[in-house]
């Protein structure tokens, strides 16, 4: 199937072209075929020079309106609103739509089936409107504007109904202009369930082949994306200015780079991975920050690359006064502190600082200290590509330490005994453990990479599992006894990076306080779905399904072989809820491969 007609010169691409691309991608499970489909799509865009909507195409292909670094409001459309829109447009009552949804398990597919059968029938609610609107007439730019309107249509209290009707009206207007196939993918984009197997890495491969003809150029595009995490922007540079300009993408103030991550291995294998000596640092129980100081302007970015400056005005002021140099990009961890006892407090205390209101009051109630551990840029000099010892030495010269801003404690390690001693010291001081880091010539900061240059360690001995697991909530069961009527047990899933899906891992019924249960019940309702999401694999059957959105941290006794969650093959014995991880995206959670490694090494 040709995605764009070779006989038609398209200046503003239609959403129909993108919907057919999605359909082609969905029809295969082979990554090489997906890359081939994408490369042909991008090559035709290159030949036609239809670049105006290229950034929007990349965002929609990833299932978003914009990249994280542009932070656009969520669309806030629940499944029940979509059911109502499909019902009104098709003339089929909501209960029949809901029953078909339960049977098919996919709101996009449900809408496509209904609208394909009813496409010649004008709904009663649409009578008198221009029902002869040409299908496939919607340009991507127009769709994009309407989706942004949906995201911007908000309301609360007495205005909540107006907001609902406003969003519903825009959604119905879009459906009226679309073919059933387009509607299918529109609804999947809106509900964040667009699952065509096109991961970011696959898209980058397609861009490389489509625009340069050489798959090896993917490394250049990926490096640019790691330094400027906006694939829409990168694709426009590639299309309009070529690969040489992509090579010129640099780390810059005000734009966060993708953060380097740590892997896990047993403590007695760390020396084998890193060699000796290496550096070990305290692993703190706080929130990781990437800090951009541009003269007097200071921006704070979270692990998910979201700007969260307003949460920590005290940190911003401390950076202004205690970090030398006009400009700097540094990384650290902000931790809640008990100033009276001079000790670090757990992340649950720090999470109070996430409130959007009463910031000054929270600043007094939850004082914090910023612990710094890396330097990425100083003035006009990039430092991320220098070795860790060079970065640390320069960082030490920049920081004027006091009670509210310090360097993370570190120590050079040359033996397993030294490693164990330092780990025990770190735990005694209220930390999660340690991060072991290479100091060899290849110990550069690798944006977006989870390799073995950094290794995290939270436990030393077998038996009870010492490391925590991050899962995304995908379903829930109603509780019993005093928790009847509320969700008392949740299903957590881990991320399968190869297939870009979430695999059910365990049920979690312990560790919930009444306050958490009540708050989760309210929060998770917005992600509630009639059927199992199409990007979730789960053999269990909960009372309620959720769109994968909220990440939590759990601990347990051990990882065991599991027949209950057969597609993954593992589960957790006695899982206990620890905390919500709003600093992590759903693809930052524990991966399937990590579960296998943890099972083998526990």
C-alpha positions in Angstrom: 0.0 0.0 0.0 1.4 3.4 -0.9 1.2 5.8 2.0 1.4 8.8 -0.2 0.3 8.8 -3.8 3.3 9.1 -6.2 1.0 10.9 -8.7 -0.1 13.6 -6.3 2.1 16.4 -5.1 1.1 16.9 -1.5 2.0 20.2 0.2 0.0 19.7 3.5 -0.3 16.1 4.4 -3.7 14.6 5.2 -4.2 12.5 8.3 -5.5 9.8 6.1 -1.9 9.3 4.9 -0.7 8.9 8.5 -3.6 6.5 9.3 -2.6 4.3 6.4 1.0 4.3 7.7 -0.2 3.2 11.1 -2.3 0.5 9.5 0.8 -0.8 7.6 2.9 -0.8 10.7 0.2 -2.6 12.7 0.0 -5.3 10.1 3.6 -6.6 10.9 5.4 -7.6 14.0 8.8 -7.6 12.3 11.0 -4.7 13.2 12.9 -4.7 9.9 9.6 -4.5 8.0 8.6 -1.6 10.2 11.8 0.2 9.4 11.3 -0.4 5.7 7.8 1.0 5.8 8.9 4.0 7.8 11.9 4.7 5.6 9.8 4.6 2.4 7.3 7.0 4.1 10.0 9.4 5.1 11.8 9.1 1.7 8.6 10.1 -0.1 8.3 13.1 2.2 11.9 14.0 1.3 11.2 13.6 -2.4 7.9 15.6 -2.2 9.6 18.2 0.2 6.4 18.1 2.3 8.2 19.2 5.5 5.6 21.5 7.0 4.0 18.9 9.2 6.9 16.6 9.7 7.4 17.4 13.4 3.7 16.9 14.0 3.9 13.5 12.2 6.7 12.4 14.5 4.8 13.4 17.6 1.7 11.7 16.5 3.7 8.6 15.5 5.0 8.5 19.1 1.4 8.9 20.4 2.0 12.4 21.7 1.0 16.0 20.8 4.5 17.3 21.6 7.7 16.1 23.1 8.1 16.1 26.9 10.4 19.1 26.8 7.6 21.2 25.4 5.2 20.1 28.1 1.7 20.4 26.6 -1.4 19.8 28.7 -2.9 16.4 28.6 -6.1 16.0 26.6 -8.1 14.7 29.5 -10.6 12.6 27.5 -11.9 9.5 29.3 -13.2 6.5 27.6 -16.8 7.3 28.5 -16.6 10.5 26.6 -15.4 8.7 23.5 -18.2 6.1 23.8 -20.7 9.0 23.9 -19.1 10.7 20.9 -19.2 7.4 18.9 -22.8 6.8 20.0 -24.0 10.3 19.0 -22.2 10.2 15.7 -23.4 6.7 14.7 -26.9 6.7 16.2 -26.1 3.5 18.2 -26.9 3.7 21.9 -24.0 3.9 24.4 -24.7 0.4 25.9 -24.3 -1.3 22.5 -21.1 0.6 21.9 -19.8 -0.4 25.4 -20.7 -4.1 24.8 -18.8 -4.1 21.5 -15.9 -2.4 23.2 -15.8 -5.2 25.8 -15.9 -7.8 23.1 -13.2 -6.2 20.9 -11.0 -4.7 23.7 -10.0 -1.6 21.7 -11.9 1.7 21.5 -10.3 2.5 18.1 -11.2 -0.8 16.5 -14.7 -0.6 18.0 -15.3 2.9 16.5 -13.9 1.7 13.1 -16.3 -1.2 13.0 -19.4 0.8 14.0 -18.6 3.7 11.7 -17.8 1.4 8.8 -21.3 -0.1 9.1 -23.0 3.2 9.7 -21.1 5.5 7.3 -24.1 6.0 5.0 -26.4 6.8 7.9 -26.6 10.3 9.3 -27.0 10.5 13.0 -30.0 12.2 14.4 -27.8 14.6 16.3 -25.9 15.6 13.1 -29.1 16.1 11.1 -29.0 19.4 9.3 -25.2 19.7 9.4 -23.0 19.3 6.4 -23.0 15.5 6.4 -21.4 15.5 2.9 -18.1 16.7 4.2 -15.4 15.0 2.1 -13.8 12.2 4.0 -10.0 12.3 4.3 -10.2 16.1 3.9 -8.6 16.8 7.3 -5.0 18.0 7.1 -2.6 17.0 9.9 -2.1 20.7 10.8 -5.8 21.1 11.3 -6.1 17.9 13.3 -3.2 19.1 15.4 -4.9 22.5 16.2 -8.1 20.7 17.2 -6.3 18.3 19.5 -4.5 21.2 21.1 -7.9 22.8 21.7 -9.1 19.7 23.4 -6.1 19.8 25.7 -6.7 23.4 26.5 -10.4 23.0 27.2 -10.4 22.6 31.0 -12.9 23.1 33.7 -13.6 22.3 37.4 -16.6 22.6 39.7 -19.5 24.3 38.0 -17.4 24.6 34.8 -16.7 20.8 34.6 -19.8 20.1 32.5 -19.0 22.9 30.1 -15.5 21.5 29.7 -17.0 18.0 29.0 -19.3 19.4 26.4 -16.6 21.5 24.8 -14.2 18.5 24.5 -17.1 16.3 23.2 -18.0 18.9 20.6 -14.5 19.2 19.2 -14.1 15.4 19.2 -17.4 14.9 17.3 -16.3 17.6 14.8 -13.2 15.6 14.1 -14.9 12.3 13.7 -17.4 13.9 11.2 -14.5 14.8 9.0 -12.8 11.4 9.2 -13.0 8.0 7.6 -13.5 5.0 10.0 -9.8 4.1 9.6 -8.7 7.6 10.6 -11.1 7.6 13.5 -9.6 4.3 14.7 -6.2 5.9 15.1 -7.4 9.2 16.3 -9.0 7.6 19.3 -5.9 5.5 20.0 -3.8 8.6 20.0 -6.2 10.4 22.3 -6.2 7.4 24.7 -2.5 6.9 24.5 -3.0 3.3 23.2 -1.5 3.7 19.8 0.4 0.4 19.6 1.9 -0.2 16.1 5.3 -1.4 17.4 7.1 1.7 16.2 9.4 2.5 19.2 11.6 5.6 19.2 14.6 3.5 18.0 12.6 2.1 15.1 11.5 5.6 14.1 15.1 6.8 14.2 16.2 3.9 12.0 13.4 4.8 9.5 14.5 8.5 9.5 18.1 7.5 8.8 17.2 5.3 5.9 14.5 7.6 4.5 16.5 10.8 4.5 20.1 9.7 4.2 19.8 6.2 2.6 22.3 4.9 5.2 21.0 3.1 8.4 24.4 3.7 10.0 23.5 7.4 10.2 21.0 6.4 13.0 23.8 6.9 15.5 24.2 10.6 14.5 20.4 11.1 14.8 20.2 9.3 18.1 23.1 11.4 19.5 21.3 14.6 18.5 18.0 13.3 20.1 19.8 12.4 23.3 21.1 16.0 23.5 17.8 17.6 22.3 15.0 15.1 23.2 12.5 16.3 20.6 12.3 14.0 17.6 10.1 16.5 15.8 12.7 19.2 16.0 15.5 16.8 15.0 13.5 15.5 12.0 13.0 19.0 10.7 16.7 19.8 11.0 17.5 16.6 9.1 14.9 17.3 6.4 15.6 20.9 5.8 19.3 21.2 6.5 20.7 17.7 6.2 22.8 15.3 8.3 25.7 17.7 8.8 23.5 20.1 10.6 22.1 17.3 12.8 25.8 16.6 13.8 25.9 20.2 15.1 23.1 19.7 17.6 24.7 20.6 21.0 23.8 20.5 24.6 22.2 23.9 25.3 20.9 25.9 28.2 17.1 25.6 28.8 16.8 22.2 27.0 17.4 19.2 29.2 19.4 16.3 27.8 18.3 12.7 28.3 19.7 11.5 31.6 22.2 8.7 32.0 20.9 5.7 33.9 22.4 2.9 36.0 22.2 -0.9 35.6 22.0 -3.6 38.2 24.4 -6.4 38.9 25.3 -8.4 42.1 27.8 -6.6 44.3 30.5 -9.3 43.7 30.4 -8.7 40.0 30.8 -4.9 40.1 34.6 -5.1 40.0 34.4 -7.4 36.9 32.2 -4.8 35.1 34.1 -1.6 36.2 37.6 -2.7 36.9 39.5 -1.1 39.8 39.7 1.5 41.0 36.2 2.9 40.6 34.1 5.6 42.4 31.2 4.8 44.6 28.6 7.5 45.6 25.7 7.5 48.0 22.4 6.7 46.3 20.0 9.1 47.8 16.2 8.7 48.3 15.2 12.0 46.7 14.3 13.5 43.3 16.9 13.7 40.6 17.3 17.1 39.0 19.0 18.4 36.0 19.8 22.1 36.7 20.3 24.7 34.1 21.9 28.0 35.3 22.0 30.7 32.6 23.3 33.7 34.5 20.5 34.6 36.9 18.0 32.3 35.3 17.7 28.8 36.8 15.6 26.0 35.5 15.1 22.6 37.2 14.2 19.5 35.1 13.0 16.2 36.5 14.1 12.7 35.4 11.2 12.8 32.9 12.6 16.0 31.5 9.6 18.0 32.8 10.3 21.5 34.1 9.6 21.6 37.9 11.3 24.8 38.9 8.3 26.2 40.8 8.5 23.3 43.3 11.9 24.3 44.6 12.3 28.1 44.8 14.8 27.5 47.6 17.0 25.3 45.4 16.9 27.9 42.7 18.1 30.6 45.0 20.9 28.3 46.4 22.1 27.5 42.9 22.3 31.2 42.1 24.4 32.0 45.1 26.5 28.9 45.5 27.4 27.7 42.0 30.3 29.5 40.4 30.5 30.5 36.7 28.0 32.5 34.7 26.4 29.4 33.1 26.3 25.7 34.1 24.3 22.5 33.6 24.7 20.2 36.6 22.9 17.2 38.0 22.0 16.3 41.5 19.4 15.0 43.9 17.2 17.1 46.1 16.4 15.4 49.4 14.0 16.2 52.2 15.9 16.9 55.5 15.3 16.9 59.2 17.5 19.9 60.1 17.2 19.3 63.8 18.6 15.8 63.7 20.6 16.5 60.6 19.4 13.4 58.8 17.8 12.6 55.4 14.1 11.9 55.2 12.4 9.4 52.8 11.0 10.4 49.4 7.4 10.2 50.7 8.2 13.4 52.7 9.7 15.1 49.7 6.7 14.3 47.6 4.7 17.0 49.5 6.8 19.6 47.6 5.0 18.5 44.4 2.0 20.6 45.3 1.3 23.6 43.0 -0.1 25.7 45.8 1.3 26.9 49.2 4.8 26.6 47.9 6.2 28.9 50.6 4.4 27.0 53.3 5.8 23.7 52.0 9.3 25.2 51.8 9.2 25.7 55.5 7.4 22.4 56.3 9.8 20.3 54.1 13.2 21.8 54.0 15.6 20.3 51.4 19.2 19.9 50.6 20.6 19.7 47.1 23.3 17.0 46.6 25.3 17.5 43.4 27.1 14.7 41.5 27.7 15.6 37.9 28.7 18.5 35.6 27.5 18.5 32.0 28.4 22.0 30.8 30.1 25.1 32.1 29.8 28.4 30.2 30.5 27.4 26.6 32.4 24.2 27.3 30.5 20.8 27.1 31.6 18.5 29.9 29.4 15.5 29.4 31.9 14.1 27.0 34.8 14.3 29.5 35.7 11.5 31.9 34.0 11.3 35.3 37.2 12.4 37.2 37.4 15.5 35.1 33.8 16.3 35.6 34.0 15.7 39.3 37.1 17.8 39.8 35.6 20.8 37.9 32.3 20.4 39.9 34.1 20.5 43.2 35.7 23.9 42.2 32.3 25.3 41.2 30.3 24.5 44.4 30.4 26.5 47.6 29.1 23.9 50.0 26.9 24.6 53.0 24.0 22.8 54.8 21.6 23.3 51.9 23.9 22.4 49.0 26.6 19.8 49.0 28.5 17.3 46.9 27.3 13.7 47.0 29.6 11.8 49.2 31.9 9.6 47.1 34.9 7.3 47.7 37.4 5.5 45.5 37.0 1.8 45.8 39.7 -0.8 45.0 38.3 -4.0 46.6 35.1 -5.8 47.3 35.7 -5.4 51.0 35.9 -1.6 50.6 32.7 -1.7 48.5 30.8 -3.5 51.2 32.1 -1.2 53.9 31.1 1.9 52.0 27.7 0.4 51.2 27.0 -0.3 54.8 28.1 3.2 55.7 25.7 4.6 53.1 22.8 2.6 54.4 23.5 3.6 58.0 23.3 7.2 56.9 19.8 6.8 55.6 20.4 6.3 51.9 19.1 3.7 49.5 22.6 2.3 48.8 25.3 3.3 46.4 26.0 4.0 42.8 29.3 2.5 41.5 30.8 4.5 38.6 33.7 3.8 36.2 36.6 6.3 36.2 38.3 4.8 33.1 38.9 6.8 29.9 35.5 5.7 28.6 33.7 7.1 31.7 32.0 9.9 29.8 28.4 10.8 30.6 26.2 8.9 28.1 22.9 10.7 27.7 19.9 8.3 27.5 22.1 5.2 28.0 21.6 2.5 30.6 25.0 0.7 30.3 27.4 -0.7 32.8 29.5 2.5 33.4 27.1 3.2 36.3 25.8 0.4 38.5 23.3 0.8 41.4 23.4 -1.3 44.5 20.6 -1.5 47.1 21.4 -4.8 48.8 24.1 -7.3 49.4 22.7 -10.6 50.5 20.2 -13.2 49.1 17.0 -14.2 50.7 14.6 -11.2 50.9 14.9 -9.2 47.6 16.9 -6.1 48.5 16.3 -4.1 45.3 13.0 -2.4 44.6 11.1 -2.8 41.3 9.2 0.0 39.5 5.9 -1.1 37.9 3.1 0.7 36.1 -0.5 0.0 37.3 -2.7 -1.7 34.7 -5.6 -3.1 36.7 -7.3 -3.4 40.1 -9.5 -5.6 42.2 -12.1 -4.3 44.7 -11.2 -4.8 48.3 -13.0 -6.8 51.0 -14.1 -6.0 54.5 -13.4 -2.3 55.4 -12.0 -1.7 51.9 -15.1 -3.1 50.1 -16.1 -0.6 47.4 -12.6 0.7 46.8 -9.7 -0.8 44.9 -7.6 -2.8 47.3 -5.3 -4.8 45.1 -3.5 -3.6 42.0 -1.7 -5.3 39.1 1.7 -4.0 38.3 3.4 -4.5 34.9 7.0 -4.2 33.7 8.2 -2.9 30.3 9.1 -5.1 27.4 11.5 -2.8 25.5 11.8 -5.1 22.4 8.0 -5.3 21.8 7.1 -1.9 23.3 4.4 -3.4 25.5 3.8 -3.9 29.3 3.7 -7.4 30.7 1.8 -8.1 34.0 4.2 -9.0 36.8 2.4 -9.2 40.1 -0.6 -8.3 42.3 0.1 -5.7 45.0 -2.2 -5.7 48.0 0.1 -4.7 50.9 1.6 -1.4 51.9 -1.4 0.8 51.0 -2.5 3.2 53.7 -6.1 4.3 53.8 -5.0 7.8 52.5 -3.2 6.2 49.6 -6.1 3.9 48.7 -8.5 6.9 48.7 -6.2 9.1 46.6 -5.4 6.4 44.1 -9.1 5.5 43.7 -9.7 9.1 42.6 -6.6 9.5 40.5 -6.8 6.2 38.6 -10.4 6.7 37.7 -9.3 9.0 34.8 -7.3 6.1 33.3 -10.1 3.6 33.7 -10.8 1.5 30.6 -13.7 -0.8 29.7 -11.3 -3.5 28.4 -7.6 -4.6 28.6 -5.4 -2.0 26.9 -3.9 -3.2 23.6 -0.4 -2.4 24.8 -0.8 -4.6 27.9 -0.3 -8.4 28.1 -1.9 -9.9 31.2 -3.3 -13.3 31.9 -5.1 -12.0 35.1 -8.7 -10.6 34.9 -9.1 -7.6 37.2 -12.3 -5.9 38.0 -11.0 -2.7 36.4 -8.5 -2.1 33.7 -6.3 1.0 33.5 -4.4 2.8 30.7 -0.7 2.4 31.7 0.1 5.9 33.2 1.0 5.8 36.9 4.3 4.3 38.1 4.8 2.9 41.6 7.8 1.4 43.5 7.4 -2.0 45.2 9.6 -4.4 47.2 9.2 -8.0 48.0 10.7 -11.2 49.3 11.9 -12.7 46.0 11.2 -13.1 42.3 9.7 -16.4 41.5 8.9 -18.4 38.4 5.2 -17.9 37.6 2.5 -19.7 35.6 -0.1 -17.1 36.6 1.8 -14.4 34.6 3.0 -16.9 31.9 3.9 -14.4 29.2 6.5 -12.9 31.5 7.3 -16.1 33.3 8.1 -14.3 36.6 6.3 -12.8 39.5 7.1 -11.4 43.0 6.5 -13.1 46.3 4.9 -10.8 49.0 5.0 -7.5 47.1 4.6 -4.4 49.2 3.8 -0.9 47.9 6.5 1.7 48.7 5.7 4.9 46.9 4.3 6.6 43.8 7.1 7.5 41.3 5.8 10.6 39.5 9.4 11.3 38.5 9.4 8.3 36.2 7.7 7.8 32.9 6.0 4.5 32.0 9.0 3.5 29.8 11.5 4.2 32.6 10.2 1.4 34.8 11.9 -1.9 35.4 12.4 -3.8 32.1 11.6 -7.4 31.4 15.3 -8.2 30.9 16.1 -6.7 34.4 13.5 -9.1 36.0 15.3 -12.0 34.4 18.7 -10.8 35.7 17.3 -10.2 39.2 15.9 -13.7 39.3 19.2 -15.3 38.3 21.3 -13.3 40.8 19.0 -13.2 43.9 
